[in-house]
């Protein structure tokens, strides 16, 4: 491996699966050779870096599923992003995934949210597959550059062109029929880059193998490629195969590759050069590979030490409570006091996390006991979880509510509360305080005395 030291980050590649139907099963969907060609090119990139253990990243997983099974993983991305597909998550991945955007293309820029733009900013620079995407992201303040498609980095065919005899027509529009030279009819092989079938987790590897075999077929046999498919054209460019692009309509996706391959539309089909040569793309390919490798290495070096430390220390059995909570003793006191002297209403002092827990407990266990008011000396007229505005307590309010059971929900309010209650001679059985009830030597002595002399003798 080129990367030095102990690398604890893992390396991933996308896994293409079907979309779930209403029954939760995977339904039939269109799979495209081009989609798999991108994944194969990323696998080859990893291989050149000496990386063999690659995790398949399934975008249909939930965040919780990812968190359970997925270590921190670098994920190179070369894909067309479109909304309302399983690839929606390409612009908002799990925190366990560290994306390296090599060749991002955005179908509908107007539908990209500010949240998604900010996500891309976190993972700059963003390599783009087309110029429109690059210009859109730059306009949003994102550091972006034009990279092209990773498929173009696949190795060139080593089979001499004179030993390759097949002319591949890959999803070619019918409108070209009158322009095809009759002398190549016998050499034409029609192939489709799309398959419509059931795609399951087990079929993924089979389809990937099938795509790899198709690429090898082109590498060994293609004398010429004629196509309307973007990735078929990119394969022709990468493999060193003469390639003719024929489109009913030109559009943004082709902006990068049209610098190297002429795009023919129906109005210029008559100008097609059927004897075209392959483009010498090797110098550009070398630069693309250099950049892609460097970005993966740099990302690994940037995050490996930090996330390795984080991985060691993260605790799946942690508590995610928002604050220090110490209401358990208060709940026990409520049960003990209310079992002897039931209450019809009560007051909470302090809009705290403890208060929320106590409120929920009382609402469930004592549904007939109503919350009369919520005191808070700092949040005044603040509407709380109980849909009740807080009030700032005063001596007059305390006198008015003297006989109502009051629960002081914060240890910090303990002294103020006791002073107020003493000033109005409030019955101690009419209030409790959530305090940090730490064990002291005096409490331990009382416990020992309550047990027997043996405990007390050992204590002394």
PyMOL commands that set and color helices and strands:
alter all, ss='L'
color gray80, all
select helices_A, chain A and resi 33-48+63-69+86-91+109-111+114-122+131-139+150-153+161-163+174-179+182-187+201-221+230-239+252-254+257-259+266-271+282-313+328-340+353-365+395-400+411-423+428-430+441-451+453-459
alter helices_A, ss='H'
color red, helices_A
select strands_A, chain A and resi 10-15+28-32+54-58+73-77+80-81+97-101+105-106+126-128+144-146+166-170+188-191+194-198+222-227+243-247+263-265+345-349+370-375+405-408+431-433
alter strands_A, ss='S'
color yellow, strands_A
deselect
rebuild
show_as cartoon
